[in-house]
Amino acid sequence: MALRSPARSGRTAAVLLAAGSLALTLAACSGGDGGAASAGEGGESADYGDLNLQLSWIKNEEFAGEFFADSKGYFDEAGFSEVVMTAGPSTGTAELLSGSADIALSDSIAVGTVVANEDAPLKIIGATFQANPFTILSLADKGNIATPDDLVGKRIGVQASNTSLFEALLAANDIDPSEVTVVPVDYDPSVLVNGDVDGFVAYITNEVITVDLQGLETTTLNFAENGLPFVAETITVTGQTIAEDREMLKAFLVAEIKGWADQLADPEEGARLAVEEYGKDLDLDMEKAILGSEEQNELVVSADTEEHGLFIITEELQERTIATLQAVGLNLETAELFDLSLLAEVYEENPDLIDYAG
């Protein structure tokens, strides 16, 4: 059956920003150390040792760019002995604060919540997904949740890690939480198929495909198109790491950009890497992995990435994310959550990386 795809025109419009404004923003926030990201003092190859990378989810196609960067030697070229990818599910914030992870792939709402509530010294330095993949998944012949108002009176399955995010969706659409029944669930959408809930917090690149492949007609209420146009799969680090290991982080970004450029060019190979190599113990389904790999590529690119390079978070997207946090009572300034200066330096020093489709 055909996969239901989210509207793309709305997503693209949400991330458009004048090039001049972006250039000024990045120039203003860049001012760190110069030099090639993969070179040490005197021009010798850098040696950053091992890097601990916390993934937000299991080792499936969602991290195909990381798998390319590892398998094709981009992490090695950048100066890492090994990049240890620890599977989630996790927001990565606890691991960053405890020191068990050097970098975490997370989402801006989860990170922003910890920064606002706990004054956590965390910064987002880039984002893989220009539009977040969160959605409320429902069955067309049952819950059929197509608009925010359709949430009222429904039972919605919400995972613990997505609680604050779901609350933000309600707030952004002026829905009183008392009008919705939240049912604690894990990440298996069978509770939706079995009728235990009317809607289910899901990824359009994952659980939606799982249910579609069962031959069931689905309806989706995408967060990005209903008040929450924030970035996801954020590359998040501590302020201390930025201060002490700036060149290491830039080297990581270079490898990541190369890996995700490969994924954009060959999503089937990205799916294969997940199914047959990095996630081989998970019994992943190849058909689903290919569909997810192709679908997520639509989230990675935008008008801004085409002009300015992968992982860019425009000033507009930063402000929209802050507005989302403010909708649930979390007051932050963009500078408290984002630091795009490292990415600006990476592209200044490696302008060829901007043309990832070249």
C-alpha positions in Angstrom: 0.0 0.0 0.0 1.1 3.5 -0.6 2.8 5.3 2.3 1.1 8.4 3.5 3.5 11.3 3.3 3.3 14.5 5.3 2.7 17.8 3.4 6.0 19.1 2.2 5.1 22.6 1.2 4.2 23.6 4.7 7.5 22.1 6.0 9.5 24.0 3.5 7.7 27.3 4.1 8.4 27.0 7.8 12.1 27.0 7.4 12.6 29.7 4.7 14.8 32.6 5.8 16.5 35.3 3.9 20.1 34.4 3.1 21.5 37.7 4.2 19.9 37.5 7.6 21.3 34.0 8.1 24.8 35.0 7.1 24.8 37.9 9.5 23.5 35.7 12.3 26.2 33.0 11.7 28.9 35.6 11.3 27.9 37.3 14.6 28.0 34.1 16.6 31.2 32.7 15.1 34.4 33.7 16.7 36.1 30.6 18.0 39.3 29.0 17.1 40.2 28.8 13.5 42.1 26.1 11.6 41.1 22.9 9.8 38.8 20.8 11.9 40.8 17.7 11.4 44.2 19.1 11.9 46.1 19.6 15.1 48.9 22.1 15.9 51.5 22.3 13.3 49.2 20.7 10.7 49.6 17.1 12.0 46.6 14.8 12.0 44.4 15.3 15.0 43.9 12.4 17.5 40.8 12.8 19.5 40.6 9.3 20.8 37.3 7.6 21.5 34.0 9.5 21.3 30.8 8.5 23.1 27.7 9.3 21.1 24.3 8.8 22.7 21.6 7.9 20.2 18.0 8.9 20.8 16.6 5.6 19.5 17.6 2.0 18.6 20.2 1.5 15.9 17.9 1.6 12.9 17.9 3.7 9.8 17.3 6.9 11.8 21.0 7.0 12.2 22.1 6.0 8.7 24.2 9.2 8.4 26.2 8.1 11.5 26.5 4.6 10.0 27.9 6.0 6.8 30.3 8.2 8.7 31.6 5.2 10.6 31.7 2.6 7.8 33.3 4.9 5.2 36.0 6.1 7.5 34.9 9.7 8.0 35.1 9.5 11.7 38.6 8.0 11.4 39.7 10.8 9.0 38.4 13.3 11.5 40.7 12.0 14.2 38.6 9.6 16.2 39.9 6.2 17.2 36.3 5.0 17.6 32.9 6.6 17.9 30.9 4.4 20.3 27.2 4.7 19.4 25.0 3.9 22.4 21.5 3.0 21.5 18.4 4.7 23.1 15.6 5.4 23.7 17.0 8.4 25.5 16.9 12.2 25.3 20.6 12.1 26.0 20.5 14.9 28.5 21.2 12.7 31.6 24.1 11.1 29.8 25.6 14.4 28.8 25.3 15.9 32.3 26.8 12.8 33.9 29.7 12.7 31.4 28.9 9.2 30.0 28.2 10.8 26.6 30.3 13.4 24.8 27.6 14.2 22.2 23.9 13.3 22.2 21.3 13.2 19.4 18.1 14.5 20.9 15.3 17.0 20.2 15.2 20.7 21.0 12.1 20.4 23.2 13.6 17.8 25.5 16.9 19.7 25.7 15.2 23.0 26.2 13.1 21.6 29.0 16.1 20.5 31.0 17.9 23.8 30.3 15.0 25.8 31.5 14.0 23.7 34.5 17.4 22.7 35.8 19.7 25.4 34.3 21.5 22.5 32.6 24.6 23.7 30.7 23.6 22.2 27.4 23.8 23.6 23.9 22.4 22.6 20.5 25.1 23.0 17.8 23.2 21.7 14.8 20.2 19.5 13.8 19.8 16.7 11.4 16.1 17.1 11.0 15.0 20.5 9.8 11.4 19.6 10.7 10.6 17.3 13.5 9.0 13.9 12.7 6.6 13.7 15.6 2.9 13.0 14.8 -0.2 11.8 16.4 -0.9 8.5 14.6 -4.5 7.2 14.5 -6.5 4.7 12.4 -8.7 6.4 9.8 -11.7 4.2 10.6 -11.4 4.7 14.4 -9.7 7.7 16.1 -9.2 9.6 12.8 -7.3 12.4 14.5 -6.7 14.9 11.6 -6.9 18.2 13.4 -5.9 19.4 16.9 -9.6 19.6 17.9 -10.0 15.9 17.1 -7.8 15.2 20.2 -10.5 16.3 22.5 -12.2 13.4 24.2 -9.6 10.9 22.9 -7.3 8.4 24.6 -3.7 9.3 23.5 -0.8 6.9 24.0 2.2 9.0 25.2 5.6 7.7 26.0 7.3 9.0 29.2 10.1 10.7 27.2 7.4 12.5 25.0 5.2 13.8 27.8 6.5 17.4 27.8 6.3 17.4 24.0 2.7 16.3 24.0 1.9 18.9 26.6 3.4 21.5 24.3 1.2 20.3 21.4 -1.9 20.8 23.5 -0.7 24.2 24.7 0.2 25.4 21.2 -3.4 24.5 20.1 -5.2 25.9 23.2 -6.4 22.5 24.3 -7.0 22.0 28.0 -5.1 18.8 29.2 -8.2 17.8 31.1 -10.0 17.3 27.8 -7.6 14.5 26.7 -6.9 11.2 28.4 -3.2 10.4 28.4 -2.4 6.7 28.4 1.2 5.8 29.3 2.6 3.5 26.6 5.9 2.4 25.3 7.0 2.6 21.6 5.0 -0.3 20.2 2.0 0.9 18.2 0.1 -2.4 18.7 -1.8 -0.6 21.5 -3.3 1.6 18.7 -4.0 -1.3 16.4 -5.6 -3.2 19.2 -7.9 -0.3 20.2 -6.4 0.4 23.6 -5.8 4.0 22.5 -7.3 6.3 19.9 -4.1 8.1 19.1 -0.4 7.4 19.5 2.6 9.7 19.6 4.8 8.4 16.8 7.4 9.2 14.2 6.2 9.7 10.6 9.4 7.8 9.6 8.9 4.9 12.0 5.6 3.8 13.7 3.5 5.3 10.9 5.2 3.1 8.4 4.8 0.1 10.7 1.1 0.4 10.8 0.7 1.3 7.1 2.6 -1.9 6.2 -0.1 -3.9 8.1 -2.6 -2.7 5.4 -4.4 -0.3 7.7 -5.4 3.2 6.6 -3.9 5.8 8.9 -4.4 9.5 9.8 -1.6 11.7 11.0 -1.5 15.0 12.9 2.0 16.2 12.3 3.5 18.4 15.1 5.5 20.5 12.7 2.4 21.6 10.8 0.3 22.2 14.0 2.1 24.7 16.1 5.4 23.0 16.8 7.9 23.5 13.9 11.0 22.7 15.9 14.1 20.9 14.8 14.9 17.4 15.9 17.8 14.9 16.1 19.7 17.8 17.5 23.4 17.5 18.0 23.7 18.5 21.7 26.7 19.0 23.9 27.7 20.7 27.1 29.0 24.2 27.3 32.2 22.8 28.8 32.8 20.6 25.8 32.4 23.6 23.5 34.9 25.6 25.6 37.5 22.8 26.0 37.1 20.6 22.8 35.9 23.0 20.1 38.1 21.5 17.4 37.0 18.0 18.3 33.3 19.0 17.9 34.0 20.6 14.6 35.8 17.5 13.4 32.8 15.5 14.4 30.5 17.8 12.4 32.6 17.5 9.3 32.3 13.7 9.5 28.6 13.9 10.2 28.0 16.2 7.2 29.8 13.7 4.9 27.9 10.8 6.3 24.5 12.4 5.9 25.4 13.5 2.4 26.0 9.9 1.5 22.6 8.9 3.1 20.8 11.5 1.1 22.4 10.1 -2.1 21.7 6.5 -1.3 18.9 5.9 1.3 18.7 2.2 0.3 22.3 1.7 1.4 21.6 3.6 4.6 18.8 1.1 5.3 21.0 -1.8 4.5 23.7 -0.6 6.9 21.0 -0.5 9.6 19.5 -3.8 8.9 22.5 -5.9 8.1 25.3 -4.3 10.1 24.7 -1.8 12.9 21.2 -3.1 13.9 21.7 -6.7 12.8 20.7 -8.0 16.2 17.4 -6.2 16.1 15.7 -8.2 13.4 14.8 -5.1 11.5 12.5 -5.3 8.5 14.3 -4.2 5.3 11.1 -3.0 3.5 10.2 -0.8 6.4 13.8 0.4 6.8 14.0 1.5 3.2 10.7 3.4 3.4 11.8 5.1 6.6 15.2 5.9 5.2 13.6 7.6 2.1 11.0 9.4 4.2 13.5 10.8 6.7 15.6 12.3 3.9 12.7 14.7 3.3 13.1 16.0 6.9 16.9 16.4 6.6 16.8 18.8 3.6 15.1 22.2 3.2 15.6 25.4 1.3 18.1 26.5 3.9 20.2 23.4 3.8 20.3 23.6 0.0 21.8 27.1 0.3 23.8 26.9 3.5 24.5 23.3 4.2 23.3 20.4 6.4 22.4 20.8 10.1 21.7 24.6 9.8 19.2 26.0 12.3 18.1 29.3 11.1 17.4 32.2 13.3 13.7 31.8 12.5 13.7 28.1 13.5 15.5 28.9 16.7 12.9 31.5 17.6 10.1 29.1 16.7 11.6 26.5 19.0 11.8 29.1 21.8 8.2 30.0 21.2 7.2 26.4 21.6 9.0 26.2 24.9 7.3 29.4 26.1 4.0 27.9 25.2 4.4 25.4 28.1 5.9 28.0 30.5 9.6 27.5 29.9 11.3 30.8 29.4 14.6 30.8 27.4 16.5 33.0 25.1 17.8 31.5 21.8 21.4 32.0 23.0 20.7 29.9 26.1 19.8 26.9 23.9 21.6 27.2 20.6 25.2 27.8 19.5 25.6 27.7 15.8 29.1 29.2 15.8 30.9 25.9 15.4 28.9 25.0 12.3 29.5 28.4 10.9 33.3 27.9 11.3 33.1 24.4 9.8 31.5 25.8 6.6 33.8 28.7 6.5 36.8 26.4 6.6 35.2 23.7 4.4 33.0 25.5 1.9 32.8 22.5 -0.3 30.7 20.7 2.3 27.8 23.1 1.7 27.1 21.5 -1.6 26.1 18.1 -0.1 24.3 17.1 -3.3 27.3 17.9 -5.5 
